[in-house]
Every structure is written in C-alpha cells, then in structure tokens.
Amino acid sequence: MADRVCIVTGGNSGIGFELCRGMAAAGYHVVMVSRGIKRGQKALNKLQMEFGNNVEMMLCDMSDLRNITKLYSEFINKFDRLDVLLNNAGALWGKKLRTTQGQEMTFGVNHLGYFVMTQTFLPILKTTENSRIINTASEAHKMSRLNLEDLNFENRRYSQWLTYSNSKLCNILFTRELARRLEGTNVITHCFHPGVVRTRFAEDASGPMRLFWPLVRIFMIGSKRGAKTGLHLALSNEAGKSSGQYWINKKRRRGNRAARNDDNATKLWIRTEEILDGHQI
Ligand SMILES: NC(=O)c1ccc[n+]([C@@H]2O[C@H](COP(=O)([O-])OP(=O)(O)OC[C@H]3O[C@@H](n4cnc5c(N)ncnc54)[C@H](OP(=O)(O)O)[C@@H]3O)[C@@H](O)[C@H]2O)c1
C-alpha cells in the first residue's frame, strides 16, 4: 500500500499533467484520472518515464456522472487512503451540449463533476489524516452572471464564455461552502486560479473565441507555472492552516463580490443536491 495517495482529474493534459508531476515529485502515489484511454496512455507513459509505477491511470469521463462511482470502486479496491483530491478536469464548450444525465455540459462537468467527485470520495478523505481537496477555479468567475434558478441555461441563450465563467464561480462557491461543512473534520479545501495558461483549453470554443484564443497563446504562461499554486495548496504547511480560500500566485485573494457571497454558496449547494436527486447517478 502507498504511503500517501493523490488523485488528479484531467491529469493527462495541461495544468493537470503538471499537478501529477509535482505530486509525484513530492513523493505521492498519483492516480492520474483521464477521460479517455488514448490521450491518457500517452501522458501516463511520459509520467512513468520519470516516476515509474508511482503514477497510474484510471479512466473517468465526467460527462456521465455514473463513471465516478465506477472510479471510486476501482480506487477503493486498491487503496485505503486518499490524502489529496485535485478536482481539475474542465473545459469550455463552443456549443450547447448535454451530459448523459441531461445537464448543460459546462455546468455538468466543471461543477457537478467536482461536486460528485468530492461527495463520492469524502468517506476515504475523512479517514485519512490531514487530507485536502483542491479545486481548479478561475479569474473568469469575475465575468459570471449566475442564476441559481437557471444553472443549466434553459431560459437564456447559450453563451460559451458566460457558461464557463458561471461554472468557475460555482467552483469558488462550492469550495467556500464545502469548507464550512467540513469544519471540525480533518479535511480542508481550497481553490485557485492558475493564471492564463497555454494548454488545450478552449480548443472546442466557437466563433471569435476560437480565432482569438490561439492568437494570444504566445502571451500565456506554461503549464508548469500554472500548476504552482495548486501544488502549494496541496503540499504546503501554510495552506493547511486555513480552509475555503481562493488563491492566485500562492496568495489568498478575495475573488469578486459574488464569490464571497456565503448565502449563494449555501443556495448553490442545495440547488446542486436537488438537481442530482432528480437524476439518479
Ligand atoms: N488554461 C487556462 O488559462 C485556465 C485558466 C483558469 C482555469 N483553468 C482551468 O484549469 C483546468 C484544467 O484545464 P487546462 O487549461 O489544463 O486545459 P486542458 O489541457 O484542456 O485540460 C483539461 C483536462 O480536463 C479533461 N476533461 C475535459 N472534459 C472532461 C470530461 N468530460 N471528463 C473528464 N475529463 C475531462 C481533459 O481531458 P481530455 O484530454 O480528454 O480532453 C483534460 O485532461 C480546467 O478546470 C480549467 O477550467 C484553465
């Protein structure tokens, strides 16, 4: 059995790949969660060249939340502890798509994915001393206009950027409420903005964004730098002293007013539970 174990979702690409590298370099056994086998295997080969069998792959496409239950069964068969869960898998979709459970894809993967991963793995996180849940959020939350009554964009015209920004605000509100609910336990949680990072992010964008994003890639930071704050939150003593915070460049930030709204954080949690209840997973 491994001494310390972590899970990184979206671990095969971009920021997630560097989170896997950083965690493996810090001595963790890393479960790199990948959506698909092809890209996953390529990333796994690279990581295993550096870290051998201390990195392994498990598959989970979060657009069908039932896959998270399967992932949990696979994990629990091998491990009796989980020290760090890094919820990182996410994307922006140029057109309105739906998950298997019928949710709008951005909300479904970027928010419900984090939520269900966390709820599913919470029992083992709780039985592991000093465990952490770290969520990749974004400064994009500052462009959000979250409507708790229309999280799935049923009553508004689909906007890829607005839907994405909303999902990233959800990540911050989720972290805040999760910290409150975890008070008095051994589990802490934080979220972070990685910077504007040169990854495969926005490759499924449409319209002007599809043209614009590749043009500004040259000004973006590399994935290794993008993973630094996430690794700081997963590993440092400093981050272990608080919970529920939003960080950029290894420093606590306030986020915008919507991101500091505890009432909305609680309401989002309750709405999320209602949505999930209506769709058995
Ligand atoms: N890049 C930025 O500037 C930036 C800024 C702020 C926040 N972020 C956040 O950083 C996180 C990582 O993104 P990235 O920039 O590293 O982009 P990326 O290179 O595209 O990586 C995204 C990862 O998420 C996975 N993913 C997408 N949809 C999934 C699904 N349905 N199920 C499971 N996994 C799925 C991707 O899998 P595949 O390889 O199969 O596509 C990939 O592994 C995201 O949460 C994003 O919102 C990025």
The ligand as an SDF file (V2000), in Angstrom:
LIG
                    3D

 48 52  0  0  0  0  0  0  0  0999 V2000
   -5.7800   27.3070  -19.3170 N   0  0  0  0  0  0  0  0  0  0  0  0
   -6.1630   28.3610  -18.6110 C   0  0  0  0  0  0  0  0  0  0  0  0
   -5.7950   29.5200  -18.9150 O   0  0  0  0  0  0  0  0  0  0  0  0
   -7.0290   28.1830  -17.3980 C   0  0  0  0  0  0  0  0  0  0  0  0
   -7.2960   29.3180  -16.6050 C   0  0  0  0  0  0  0  0  0  0  0  0
   -8.0950   29.1690  -15.4710 C   0  0  0  0  0  0  0  0  0  0  0  0
   -8.5890   27.9340  -15.1310 C   0  0  0  0  0  0  0  0  0  0  0  0
   -8.3380   26.8360  -15.9310 N   0  0  0  0  0  0  0  0  0  0  0  0
   -8.8940   25.5390  -15.5150 C   0  0  0  0  0  0  0  0  0  0  0  0
   -7.8650   24.5940  -15.4610 O   0  0  0  0  0  0  0  0  0  0  0  0
   -8.4140   23.2650  -15.5610 C   0  0  0  0  0  0  0  0  0  0  0  0
   -7.5440   22.4470  -16.4990 C   0  0  0  0  0  0  0  0  0  0  0  0
   -7.6070   22.9940  -17.8020 O   0  0  0  0  0  0  0  0  0  0  0  0
   -6.3320   23.1420  -18.7630 P   0  0  0  0  0  0  0  0  0  0  0  0
   -6.1630   24.5840  -19.0330 O   0  0  0  0  0  0  0  0  0  0  0  0
   -5.1950   22.3630  -18.2330 O   0  0  0  0  0  0  0  0  0  0  0  0
   -6.9360   22.5350  -20.1250 O   0  0  0  0  0  0  0  0  0  0  0  0
   -6.6710   21.1280  -20.8640 P   0  0  0  0  0  0  0  0  0  0  0  0
   -5.2510   20.9990  -21.2390 O   0  0  0  0  0  0  0  0  0  0  0  0
   -7.7010   21.1010  -21.9400 O   0  0  0  0  0  0  0  0  0  0  0  0
   -7.0160   20.0600  -19.7480 O   0  0  0  0  0  0  0  0  0  0  0  0
   -8.3330   19.8100  -19.3570 C   0  0  0  0  0  0  0  0  0  0  0  0
   -8.4350   18.4150  -18.8050 C   0  0  0  0  0  0  0  0  0  0  0  0
   -9.8060   18.1690  -18.4350 O   0  0  0  0  0  0  0  0  0  0  0  0
  -10.2070   16.9650  -19.0760 C   0  0  0  0  0  0  0  0  0  0  0  0
  -11.6450   16.9210  -19.3520 N   0  0  0  0  0  0  0  0  0  0  0  0
  -12.3830   17.6840  -20.1680 C   0  0  0  0  0  0  0  0  0  0  0  0
  -13.6450   17.2360  -20.2160 N   0  0  0  0  0  0  0  0  0  0  0  0
  -13.7030   16.1430  -19.4190 C   0  0  0  0  0  0  0  0  0  0  0  0
  -14.7000   15.2110  -19.0820 C   0  0  0  0  0  0  0  0  0  0  0  0
  -15.9370   15.2660  -19.6200 N   0  0  0  0  0  0  0  0  0  0  0  0
  -14.3970   14.2090  -18.2270 N   0  0  0  0  0  0  0  0  0  0  0  0
  -13.1670   14.0900  -17.7030 C   0  0  0  0  0  0  0  0  0  0  0  0
  -12.1550   14.9110  -18.0090 N   0  0  0  0  0  0  0  0  0  0  0  0
  -12.4300   15.9290  -18.8680 C   0  0  0  0  0  0  0  0  0  0  0  0
   -9.4200   16.9260  -20.3820 C   0  0  0  0  0  0  0  0  0  0  0  0
   -9.4610   15.6220  -20.9430 O   0  0  0  0  0  0  0  0  0  0  0  0
   -9.0520   15.3710  -22.4910 P   0  0  0  0  0  0  0  0  0  0  0  0
   -7.5490   15.4100  -22.5210 O   0  0  0  0  0  0  0  0  0  0  0  0
   -9.6210   14.0530  -22.8100 O   0  0  0  0  0  0  0  0  0  0  0  0
   -9.6560   16.4900  -23.2890 O   0  0  0  0  0  0  0  0  0  0  0  0
   -8.0660   17.3460  -19.8550 C   0  0  0  0  0  0  0  0  0  0  0  0
   -7.4250   16.2700  -19.2210 O   0  0  0  0  0  0  0  0  0  0  0  0
   -9.8540   23.4500  -16.0080 C   0  0  0  0  0  0  0  0  0  0  0  0
  -10.7010   23.2660  -14.8930 O   0  0  0  0  0  0  0  0  0  0  0  0
   -9.9130   24.9190  -16.4610 C   0  0  0  0  0  0  0  0  0  0  0  0
  -11.1960   25.4700  -16.2800 O   0  0  0  0  0  0  0  0  0  0  0  0
   -7.5690   26.9500  -17.0480 C   0  0  0  0  0  0  0  0  0  0  0  0
  1  2  1  0
  2  3  2  0
  2  4  1  0
  4  5  1  0
  4 48  2  0
  5  6  2  0
  6  7  1  0
  7  8  2  0
  8  9  1  0
  8 48  1  0
  9 10  1  0
  9 46  1  0
 10 11  1  0
 11 12  1  0
 11 44  1  0
 12 13  1  0
 13 14  1  0
 14 15  2  0
 14 16  1  0
 14 17  1  0
 17 18  1  0
 18 19  2  0
 18 20  1  0
 18 21  1  0
 21 22  1  0
 22 23  1  0
 23 24  1  0
 23 42  1  0
 24 25  1  0
 25 26  1  0
 25 36  1  0
 26 27  1  0
 26 35  1  0
 27 28  2  0
 28 29  1  0
 29 30  1  0
 29 35  2  0
 30 31  1  0
 30 32  2  0
 32 33  1  0
 33 34  2  0
 34 35  1  0
 36 37  1  0
 36 42  1  0
 37 38  1  0
 38 39  2  0
 38 40  1  0
 38 41  1  0
 42 43  1  0
 44 45  1  0
 44 46  1  0
 46 47  1  0
M  CHG  2   8   1  16  -1
M  END
$$$$
